């Protein structure tokens, strides 16, 4: 059964929440973070991207970065920018974007559930990134950012949240510059929610594999600290989740790539840049959009049915020599929120030779892969909208 645990969150006051909250650390570069937090000492970017307060060129994993992150978090708490709730609570977190809402429960989940595959994974993690996030957690004595999880059955979550929202005022209700509305409600009476989640056999990681793994490693280092055995997550019903495509660019391709492509596939020229259905991809090269249908694998597993796998298996590896897209420097990934114009921009500027516009992975495919204990190819999913960081912080300092 899945465990969800209330906690005493640190959070900004409603009148400061827009100044404090920020995008997750992994969707904003150091340069972008430095610019966004300029002249705003309250921004939570000073906690999740603390290198912005150090000289340019400071390595992201320098000792001074982790020390600065801890100092910045402590300053926000000491100066009253963040205040701690008096009571343990769970929270309702609602995102609204482009007329669509998704409403989940924000609480702490168990490291043991992650270690014992109650919380199921679908991606490999990279040791260097694990090291980085683990060090932030240990040095700050806090989980600064939540992960995004999903579940197959809302176990009455929808009825509970709808009723609660109708009858209670929100703690936060604000719109971010990307036109996403973030709403949070505090729930003191948590017993029914804890019981409901106890009916679930599994939760699924949607976004935040490295934060989950880092929480597990930090908990192992602090086995005597009970609070460190839990980490914050927002759990959304699967039916409400939205995945955008995760597109690709290839920096260098052979001069005869288009001709080789035509020899092996039926290629449609001058097409729309967005695939209309699963199994098709659109390629941008030399100022022109092409469309092909990806072959199907023989006796495919849940992974081999994925467009990301088929793209890798039939084009990237055999035709472009990209065997491991996690480490190959000839490929880069572009979140679907940036659209196909970003692919055109990178190719037209000469930064890349080839743009690849993918059809989005379905949430059902993610769950199917996870249930089979398999792993998806890297960068198979881009969830949107993203959670905001700095809204509810979980600390576990010993008194």
C-alpha positions, 0 to 999 in steps of 0.5 A: 500500500502507498503511504502519504504523510502530512508534514509541517511545511515552510511556505511564503505568505500569500502576498510574497508567493509570486516573488518567492516561487520559481520554476524547478531547477532542471527546467532553467539554466544557470544563466536563465536563473541568474537573470530571473532572480536578478534584483529579487533576493526572495526568489527560491532560485537562490536555493535551488540554483545557488550558483547564481550568487557566486562568480560566473564560471563556478562549477555547479557541484563546487562545495561553495554552491552547496554551502550557499544554497543552505545559507540562502534557505536558512536566510529565507526562514530566518528573515520570515520570508518562509514561515512554518505551519504550526500543524502537520497537514496535507495540501491540495495543489491545482494547476490550470493551464490553457483551460485545463485543470489538474488537481492533486495531493501534496504531501510526503511519500516514503523512501521505503516505498521508493526503495521497495517499488511501491513507487515505480520508476520508468527512467535510469538516473545518472550518478553525477546528477544523483550526487548533486541533488543528494548533496543539496538535500543533505547540506540544506537538511531539506527537500526544497522541491517536490516530485510529480507522481501519478496514480491509476485510480484517484481513490476518491481523491477527486470527490474529496478535492472538489468538495474541499475546494468548494468550501475552503479558501485557498492558501495560494492563488496566483498566475505565473508569467507563463500563464499557469495558475497555481492554487494551494489549499491546506488540509488539516484533517488528513485521515481520510486521504491517508486511508484512501492512498493506503488502498493503492498498490502503486504510485508512479514517478511522472517527473523527478527521478533524480530527486527521488533517488537523491531522497533515497540516498540522503535518507540512507546517510541520515538513518536516525532522522525520521523526517528524512525518510520521507520526501515531498510529492504531488500526486495527480490522477492519471486521467488529468495528466498531460504529456507534451512531446520531447523533441530532439535536435541532431547537431551534425548529420551526413550531407546525404542524410536526406537521400539515405532516409528516402532509400529506407522510408517513404518520405513525405515532403513539405509537411506540417511540423507536428505529427498527427498520430503515434508512429509518425515523426516530422524531420526538419532539415535544410529549411524543409519539413519531412514526415515518415512513419516509423517501422514497428518492432517484431513482437514489441514489448511495452518499451518497443512500442514507444515512438522514442524507442522506434526513433532510436532503434531505426534512425538515430542509432543505425543511421546517425551512430547515436548509440546512447543518447544520454551521453552522445554529444551529437544530440540534444533534447527540446521540451515540447513547451518550446514548440517546433519553432525552437527546432526550426530556430536551432537548425536555421541558425546552424546550431544543429542540422536536424530537428525531430518533432515527436508525437507525445507519449501517452500517460497510459504508455508510461504506466504500462512500462512501469508496471512491467518493470521496464525503462523508457528511453531517455527524454520520452516524456515532458510533463506540462504544466510544471510544479512550482518550487518554493511553495511548500518546503519539507525540512528535517533539521534536528532540533 
